[in-house]
Structures are given as structure tokens and as C-alpha cells.
Amino acid sequence: MPELPAPRIRAARPEDDGELALLDRLAWSHLHAVTPAPQPPYAPFFSERHAPEDCLVAELGDRLVGYVLLGFPTELESNRHVRQIQGLAVAEEARGLGVGRALVGAAVDEARRRGARRITLRVLGHNTPARALYEAQGFAVEGILPEEFLLDGVYVDDVLMGRSLGAGPTT
């Protein structure tokens, strides 16, 4: 079997907005989303909360197949040393090809480059593929909010994960 090319990770550009918004809608699932399914009219992908410089994208060939959003967990100055993964999506046809791993590794590296000492995230308890991905990238469970969300009639835990940026795998 021929070896598949590694995804190319780059900073998002404003002109990626439409493609990212479409990817986000197509990837929506209660496996990872606590918000209702997107409905028209669709909002732009970039906003005051997440500008292009807060987003890294993955490309396979000339196709955008994933993204990761980095932000601050709070607006507090005392928390500025921490970055948070605030969104991750991989196109269905690109799952299992190392795209998620490459994006999380790039987010860790970018957070470190920006001077962060820690990186955190929140993941739904039933999202075992994402939890395994994050654990493989050095994240550990730091807290659980039991039954924090009611999704499709099922109570789901909110799992808080984090890691120091001083050590651990990033790719």
C-alpha cells in the first residue's frame, strides 16, 4: 500500500472562512458539540472570538481537511500563560490519516511559541476517539464535570484535560 502524504499544517487565512464554515457544518455531531446543529443562515467561521490568527488548518493536497482553534480560557490577565484548544474538526474522509494528531501537535507547538506554559481543553466524556488522541499527545484528565450536558436525551460528562508545555510529545 502506498504511503499517504502527511497533512500540511499552516495558519488560517481570511479567505479560508467559507471552506472552514462548511467543514465545521459537515463535521458537526453530538459526539463533540454541545450546541444545536447549524441551521441557515450560517454564520461566518471567523468572529470576534476566533480570528484567522487563532486557527491552524490541515491540508491534504490542495484540500482543507481540518482545523484547530486556539484561544485563552478566560479574559483574566492572571490566566494569560494558558492557551486552550477551543475547537478541532477533521473532515470525515480524512479521519484516520494523522490529521488530528498533526493539528493537536501543531497547536501545542504554537501555544509554546506564543509563550504559554500550559495548554488545556474540554472534551465530552463519550468522545473516546478524541480523548485517546489528546492522551497520546500528553494531555491528562484534570477534572470531570459529571452529567454537565444533556445531549439527545443522554447526560454527558464534560472532561477537562491539560498538559504542561515543558515536556511531552507534540507530534
Short mmCIF file of the C-alpha atoms (twelve columns), coordinates in Angstrom:
data_MODEL
# 
_entry.id   MODEL 
# 
loop_
_atom_site.group_PDB 
_atom_site.id 
_atom_site.type_symbol 
_atom_site.label_atom_id 
_atom_site.label_alt_id 
_atom_site.label_comp_id 
_atom_site.label_asym_id 
_atom_site.label_seq_id 
_atom_site.Cartn_x 
_atom_site.Cartn_y 
_atom_site.Cartn_z 
_atom_site.pdbx_PDB_model_num 
ATOM 1   C CA . MET A 1   0.000   0.000  0.000  1 
ATOM 2   C CA . PRO A 2   1.460   3.427  -0.900 1 
ATOM 3   C CA . GLU A 3   2.320   5.718  1.993  1 
ATOM 4   C CA . LEU A 4   -0.129  8.578  2.374  1 
ATOM 5   C CA . PRO A 5   1.262   12.109 2.443  1 
ATOM 6   C CA . ALA A 6   1.411   13.844 5.796  1 
ATOM 7   C CA . PRO A 7   -1.021  16.697 6.223  1 
ATOM 8   C CA . ARG A 8   0.429   20.152 5.738  1 
ATOM 9   C CA . ILE A 9   -0.354  22.465 8.662  1 
ATOM 10  C CA . ARG A 10  -0.494  26.211 8.128  1 
ATOM 11  C CA . ALA A 11  -2.004  29.307 9.682  1 
ATOM 12  C CA . ALA A 12  -5.522  30.047 8.530  1 
ATOM 13  C CA . ARG A 13  -6.157  32.961 6.187  1 
ATOM 14  C CA . PRO A 14  -9.279  35.154 5.991  1 
ATOM 15  C CA . GLU A 15  -10.138 33.608 2.625  1 
ATOM 16  C CA . ASP A 16  -10.439 30.175 4.317  1 
ATOM 17  C CA . ASP A 17  -13.636 31.328 6.074  1 
ATOM 18  C CA . GLY A 18  -16.153 29.728 3.713  1 
ATOM 19  C CA . GLU A 19  -14.345 26.403 3.448  1 
ATOM 20  C CA . LEU A 20  -13.859 26.235 7.237  1 
ATOM 21  C CA . ALA A 21  -17.508 27.088 7.879  1 
ATOM 22  C CA . LEU A 22  -18.558 24.273 5.530  1 
ATOM 23  C CA . LEU A 23  -16.147 21.799 7.166  1 
ATOM 24  C CA . ASP A 24  -17.474 22.811 10.580 1 
ATOM 25  C CA . ARG A 25  -21.089 22.184 9.489  1 
ATOM 26  C CA . LEU A 26  -20.264 18.834 7.866  1 
ATOM 27  C CA . ALA A 27  -18.282 17.648 10.901 1 
ATOM 28  C CA . TRP A 28  -20.974 18.644 13.433 1 
ATOM 29  C CA . SER A 29  -22.037 15.843 15.772 1 
ATOM 30  C CA . HIS A 30  -23.191 15.460 19.375 1 
ATOM 31  C CA . LEU A 31  -20.082 13.324 19.798 1 
ATOM 32  C CA . HIS A 32  -18.201 16.601 20.238 1 
ATOM 33  C CA . ALA A 33  -20.673 19.509 20.004 1 
ATOM 34  C CA . VAL A 34  -22.901 20.786 22.801 1 
ATOM 35  C CA . THR A 35  -24.579 23.367 20.589 1 
ATOM 36  C CA . PRO A 36  -27.518 22.615 18.285 1 
ATOM 37  C CA . ALA A 37  -26.801 21.548 14.704 1 
ATOM 38  C CA . PRO A 38  -26.055 24.539 12.473 1 
ATOM 39  C CA . GLN A 39  -29.037 25.921 10.584 1 
ATOM 40  C CA . PRO A 40  -29.228 28.514 7.817  1 
ATOM 41  C CA . PRO A 41  -28.459 31.323 7.635  1 
ATOM 42  C CA . TYR A 42  -24.979 30.086 8.506  1 
ATOM 43  C CA . ALA A 43  -22.628 32.309 10.467 1 
ATOM 44  C CA . PRO A 44  -19.106 33.023 9.243  1 
ATOM 45  C CA . PHE A 45  -16.415 30.805 10.696 1 
ATOM 46  C CA . PHE A 46  -14.219 33.658 11.915 1 
ATOM 47  C CA . SER A 47  -15.594 36.001 14.562 1 
ATOM 48  C CA . GLU A 48  -14.551 38.308 17.385 1 
ATOM 49  C CA . ARG A 49  -13.866 35.188 19.444 1 
ATOM 50  C CA . HIS A 50  -11.714 33.434 16.823 1 
ATOM 51  C CA . ALA A 51  -9.792  35.353 14.178 1 
ATOM 52  C CA . PRO A 52  -7.752  33.676 11.406 1 
ATOM 53  C CA . GLU A 53  -4.583  34.000 13.505 1 
ATOM 54  C CA . ASP A 54  -6.230  31.785 16.176 1 
ATOM 55  C CA . CYS A 55  -6.695  28.922 13.730 1 
ATOM 56  C CA . LEU A 56  -4.366  26.345 12.214 1 
ATOM 57  C CA . VAL A 57  -5.588  24.340 9.241  1 
ATOM 58  C CA . ALA A 58  -4.578  20.986 7.775  1 
ATOM 59  C CA . GLU A 59  -4.370  20.378 4.052  1 
ATOM 60  C CA . LEU A 60  -4.004  17.160 2.120  1 
ATOM 61  C CA . GLY A 61  -3.022  18.061 -1.399 1 
ATOM 62  C CA . ASP A 62  -4.922  21.229 -2.199 1 
ATOM 63  C CA . ARG A 63  -7.890  20.398 0.059  1 
ATOM 64  C CA . LEU A 64  -8.511  21.790 3.531  1 
ATOM 65  C CA . VAL A 65  -9.340  18.760 5.728  1 
ATOM 66  C CA . GLY A 66  -9.167  20.005 9.305  1 
ATOM 67  C CA . TYR A 67  -8.659  22.815 11.748 1 
ATOM 68  C CA . VAL A 68  -7.781  23.539 15.360 1 
ATOM 69  C CA . LEU A 69  -8.708  26.734 17.208 1 
ATOM 70  C CA . LEU A 70  -6.505  28.164 19.957 1 
ATOM 71  C CA . GLY A 71  -7.686  30.750 22.430 1 
ATOM 72  C CA . PHE A 72  -7.451  31.910 26.006 1 
ATOM 73  C CA . PRO A 73  -9.553  30.027 28.561 1 
ATOM 74  C CA . THR A 74  -10.536 33.311 30.263 1 
ATOM 75  C CA . GLU A 75  -10.077 37.039 29.788 1 
ATOM 76  C CA . LEU A 76  -8.118  37.324 33.048 1 
ATOM 77  C CA . GLU A 77  -4.563  38.660 32.913 1 
ATOM 78  C CA . SER A 78  -3.598  36.157 35.620 1 
ATOM 79  C CA . ASN A 79  -4.533  33.345 33.193 1 
ATOM 80  C CA . ARG A 80  -2.611  34.618 30.141 1 
ATOM 81  C CA . HIS A 81  0.039   31.906 30.441 1 
ATOM 82  C CA . VAL A 82  -2.538  29.277 29.423 1 
ATOM 83  C CA . ARG A 83  -3.893  28.557 25.941 1 
ATOM 84  C CA . GLN A 84  -6.912  26.403 25.255 1 
ATOM 85  C CA . ILE A 85  -7.884  24.252 22.304 1 
ATOM 86  C CA . GLN A 86  -11.373 25.586 21.627 1 
ATOM 87  C CA . GLY A 87  -12.240 23.596 18.545 1 
ATOM 88  C CA . LEU A 88  -10.932 20.716 16.464 1 
ATOM 89  C CA . ALA A 89  -12.503 19.174 13.389 1 
ATOM 90  C CA . VAL A 90  -11.320 16.738 10.740 1 
ATOM 91  C CA . ALA A 91  -13.211 16.005 7.524  1 
ATOM 92  C CA . GLU A 92  -14.765 12.547 7.603  1 
ATOM 93  C CA . GLU A 93  -12.786 11.340 4.592  1 
ATOM 94  C CA . ALA A 94  -9.506  12.384 6.257  1 
ATOM 95  C CA . ARG A 95  -10.063 10.664 9.611  1 
ATOM 96  C CA . GLY A 96  -7.508  8.029  10.485 1 
ATOM 97  C CA . LEU A 97  -4.828  9.692  8.338  1 
ATOM 98  C CA . GLY A 98  -2.986  11.509 11.148 1 
ATOM 99  C CA . VAL A 99  -4.694  14.862 10.579 1 
ATOM 100 C CA . GLY A 100 -5.985  15.223 14.153 1 
ATOM 101 C CA . ARG A 101 -2.613  14.219 15.589 1 
ATOM 102 C CA . ALA A 102 -0.824  16.734 13.366 1 
ATOM 103 C CA . LEU A 103 -3.252  19.510 14.309 1 
ATOM 104 C CA . VAL A 104 -3.003  18.877 18.059 1 
ATOM 105 C CA . GLY A 105 0.797   18.716 17.828 1 
ATOM 106 C CA . ALA A 106 0.848   21.977 15.882 1 
ATOM 107 C CA . ALA A 107 -1.476  23.613 18.443 1 
ATOM 108 C CA . VAL A 108 0.846   22.549 21.269 1 
ATOM 109 C CA . ASP A 109 3.850   23.924 19.376 1 
ATOM 110 C CA . GLU A 110 2.026   27.178 18.543 1 
ATOM 111 C CA . ALA A 111 0.915   27.681 22.151 1 
ATOM 112 C CA . ARG A 112 4.502   27.166 23.268 1 
ATOM 113 C CA . ARG A 113 5.747   29.569 20.564 1 
ATOM 114 C CA . ARG A 114 3.311   32.181 21.867 1 
ATOM 115 C CA . GLY A 115 4.802   31.863 25.341 1 
ATOM 116 C CA . ALA A 116 2.188   29.679 27.028 1 
ATOM 117 C CA . ARG A 117 3.227   27.458 29.936 1 
ATOM 118 C CA . ARG A 118 0.122   25.238 29.767 1 
ATOM 119 C CA . ILE A 119 -2.486  24.143 27.271 1 
ATOM 120 C CA . THR A 120 -5.940  22.908 28.195 1 
ATOM 121 C CA . LEU A 121 -9.121  21.693 26.531 1 
ATOM 122 C CA . ARG A 122 -12.586 20.371 27.230 1 
ATOM 123 C CA . VAL A 123 -13.879 17.178 25.655 1 
ATOM 124 C CA . LEU A 124 -17.132 15.298 26.071 1 
ATOM 125 C CA . GLY A 125 -16.780 12.147 28.147 1 
ATOM 126 C CA . HIS A 126 -18.283 9.871  25.488 1 
ATOM 127 C CA . ASN A 127 -15.877 11.108 22.775 1 
ATOM 128 C CA . THR A 128 -13.388 8.277  23.235 1 
ATOM 129 C CA . PRO A 129 -11.526 8.838  19.925 1 
ATOM 130 C CA . ALA A 130 -10.748 12.465 20.840 1 
ATOM 131 C CA . ARG A 131 -9.810  11.570 24.412 1 
ATOM 132 C CA . ALA A 132 -7.380  8.915  23.126 1 
ATOM 133 C CA . LEU A 133 -5.882  11.418 20.684 1 
ATOM 134 C CA . TYR A 134 -5.344  14.008 23.417 1 
ATOM 135 C CA . GLU A 135 -3.881  11.446 25.831 1 
ATOM 136 C CA . ALA A 136 -1.448  10.314 23.123 1 
ATOM 137 C CA . GLN A 137 -0.338  13.963 22.824 1 
ATOM 138 C CA . GLY A 138 0.473   14.200 26.537 1 
ATOM 139 C CA . PHE A 139 -2.818  15.598 27.865 1 
ATOM 140 C CA . ALA A 140 -4.150  14.233 31.147 1 
ATOM 141 C CA . VAL A 141 -7.609  14.388 32.695 1 
ATOM 142 C CA . GLU A 142 -7.562  17.193 35.257 1 
ATOM 143 C CA . GLY A 143 -11.238 17.217 36.164 1 
ATOM 144 C CA . ILE A 144 -14.656 15.918 35.257 1 
ATOM 145 C CA . LEU A 145 -17.972 17.754 35.432 1 
ATOM 146 C CA . PRO A 146 -20.409 14.836 35.691 1 
ATOM 147 C CA . GLU A 147 -23.550 14.962 33.543 1 
ATOM 148 C CA . GLU A 148 -22.774 18.561 32.536 1 
ATOM 149 C CA . PHE A 149 -24.696 18.382 29.253 1 
ATOM 150 C CA . LEU A 150 -27.953 16.778 28.146 1 
ATOM 151 C CA . LEU A 151 -27.484 15.734 24.506 1 
ATOM 152 C CA . ASP A 152 -30.141 13.773 22.639 1 
ATOM 153 C CA . GLY A 153 -31.706 12.707 25.945 1 
ATOM 154 C CA . VAL A 154 -28.425 11.458 27.446 1 
ATOM 155 C CA . TYR A 155 -26.425 13.151 30.201 1 
ATOM 156 C CA . VAL A 156 -22.788 13.554 29.181 1 
ATOM 157 C CA . ASP A 157 -19.706 14.414 31.262 1 
ATOM 158 C CA . ASP A 158 -17.510 17.398 30.433 1 
ATOM 159 C CA . VAL A 159 -13.878 16.278 30.773 1 
ATOM 160 C CA . LEU A 160 -11.189 18.878 31.440 1 
ATOM 161 C CA . MET A 161 -7.741  17.957 30.143 1 
ATOM 162 C CA . GLY A 162 -4.442  19.769 30.132 1 
ATOM 163 C CA . ARG A 163 -0.708  19.493 29.949 1 
ATOM 164 C CA . SER A 164 2.426   21.442 30.676 1 
ATOM 165 C CA . LEU A 165 4.283   22.772 27.691 1 
ATOM 166 C CA . GLY A 166 7.619   21.942 29.219 1 
ATOM 167 C CA . ALA A 167 7.634   18.239 28.313 1 
ATOM 168 C CA . GLY A 168 5.814   15.525 26.408 1 
ATOM 169 C CA . PRO A 169 5.124   14.514 22.811 1 
ATOM 170 C CA . THR A 170 3.929   17.126 20.325 1 
ATOM 171 C CA . THR A 171 3.708   15.104 17.127 1 
# 
